[in-house]
Amino acid sequence: MNLFQRYLAEEFAEDYEEGRLSRRDGLKLIASVTGSLVAANSILAACAPVPEATETSMLSPTDSSTAESLATGEASPTAESAATDSSSPVAAYGTVIPDDPAIIASEVEVGAPDAILLGYLARPADEAPEPIILVCHENRGLTPHIQDVTRRFAKAGYVALAVDLLSRQGGSSVVGEGNVPGALGNISPNQFVEDFKSGWRSLQGQPFADADRVGMTGFCFGGGVTWRAATQMPELLAAVPFYGPHPPVEDVPNIRAAVLAIYGELDSRINGGIPAIEEAMSANNKIYEKMIYPNADHAFHNDTGSRYNPEAAKDAWERTLAWFDQYVRNA
């Protein structure tokens, strides 16, 4: 298995262990990635499943601590204090509706050497050229949530492009959410990077895009793609991978981007790789910082999922924008 196949298989095994997937669904998803039901059975045989999570056992917004409390040691907000906060979790860091007058957002087609790629482009409504942020989706494809994240970057003053990595298969919506992971697992990891290069090139010469200033972010699977793109795309000025598997450490010398890596404290599977990538980044004198959010799990930024942690998500979003402002906009 390549890095992304192993990542996907391990993620589904973890979901089975934590009660988010039945054994049947776990076998189906892992087999779709590995191409082998025997391998899927072997992977799940090593797991110790727990009872399926109930609504009361899932992480709630009041269970999380902010980045500030990580730094200061202060207690996290209580349920009572959270209830008195007048701002809602969504309003706190900005879901952006498609017809927001400050932006222009739409599905687009992107030319690649061997295909027409599908994507989602969002940009400020004025025609002033703005820096580019490439956005990579999770293992469920180019979903409405990722489109929303793309619009959030546009609202913050960036030209944001999310590329559908299942374009050659007809697109995420055609493949179907349940089949997306298996389809992704059968695509060369280098193809993911090439598709984002094509997306970036498609914006060159556009009057609204400053193509010389480009950064990239991605979530879960997309965080891993972001790491890999940083090793193969020297044009990237900055990268913010959210809880993604790191690239082969031997490729780290190729990274030119300033990297801010975002993690959740409870995400032990991904966090196990932190020491290796941190050592490699330091040994090669790369610009690198990490943020590990207490009481936050894998996929904590996704406000449509059960592991959403609004306090961690809000702070991570603010740090992401600050990072891109420093290393992309003002580079």
Beta strands, then each sheet from edge to edge (+ up, - down):
strand 1: 103-111
strand 2: 116-124
strand 3: 130-136
strand 4: 159-163
strand 5: 209-219
strand 6: 238-242
strand 7: 258-264
strand 8: 288-293
sheet 1: 1+ 2- 4+ 3+ 5+ 6+ 7+ 8+
end
